[in-house]
Amino acid sequence: MRALARLSSLLNEVLLSGNITCDESTGQIIKSSIDVEELRECVDQATNLDLSTLSLPKHLKLLRKVGLLIIDIRQGVLNDKWETMSSLLEETLDNDYATMPDSCRQEIQAVRREVENRWILTNLSNALITGKLSGTVNDVNLREVTYNHLSSYISTARSLHPFTDEAFKLIASAEKIAKLREIIVDPLVVTAASDVSPEKEKKPQINWNQVKKYSKELIDEVERPNSKLHKIILPECKLCLDVAEDRLTRDSMEQALTNGGPSGEPGRIVVTTMSTHQLEKAYQQAVRSSLKTDRAKQLLNICRSVQRLREALLRAESANTHREVEVEAWKTIRSLLNEIDEAKKQQQNPYIGEVIGWEICNQELDLIQKHAHVQDRGQSVACL
């Protein structure tokens, strides 16, 4: 009986030593404090006694069972076998462990917190990767962006009482990136749900100024020393910023190409409403920008050609008594129209479903082309 009493006392004693502890400042498990050898020796003694003629009483059998479980848990932590921890923690809920020493409960709680922390780190990281804006500025699919799934991961992560800096950063980053993606996604959803025929479908009205502003704020916040955001979102934020800047530059050039052209009809063209100011402004803004897409570079060339064409048309139609100026202007117009026809022939891989390039100003070019033909016929008649 004395042997059993000594064994009981020894088991309780070794369960108090070599246990799993956490750093008070970070909450991280301190592996260097963990020991299983002394506990394993004591549990082996209990097993040998139980197998001998001296059977263990119930309370010692339960204590040995606790020891075996704690050995598995400590060994799992030491060997980074975190994939086995969930089943071990599930086992602790068995009634046989209801009377385990408080020190063991504290160890189990420390491990449980670490398992939950690792769940946050793994699942939030994967959730942030899912549905993110990816690719290159020249080839990005906005309709693959999603954010609704993030809310459930954020809620679950918060319910697990995060305690590490990385977990807090991932949660904060998920909240921020969800807002950024929402700015992009919601207009796409509204457009897709609208009851319009395909030929009348409009481009989604994404607020690219808002995307640019918010992306830049997030980039600055992530790159700030001691940032509370995780660097995992930095590539997506930078891509969003690049896409936003590209779209704004393109929109400015497209708008300039749409406005300020001539009106009227061939032979009776009206140039009083013509303007090249907006084109010049859009062109200069684009030149100062770092154009990252083929579309933007193409539009830049188009803006310059159309601006020169409009300027030449203004000179031709405003020359009046200056015959030499008029003739020279029409030579420039015909040369530019030929250059434009050649450029349109060389255009490759048009963006499906979007009005791009020369098609934006087709009506203006068609009017000027026909007006030039009228001028040519007039000159031919005058020569007869």
Beta strands, then each sheet from edge to edge (+ up, - down):
strand 1: 21-22
strand 2: 29-30
strand 3: 263-265
strand 4: 268-270
sheet 1: 1+ 2-
sheet 2: 3+ 4-
end
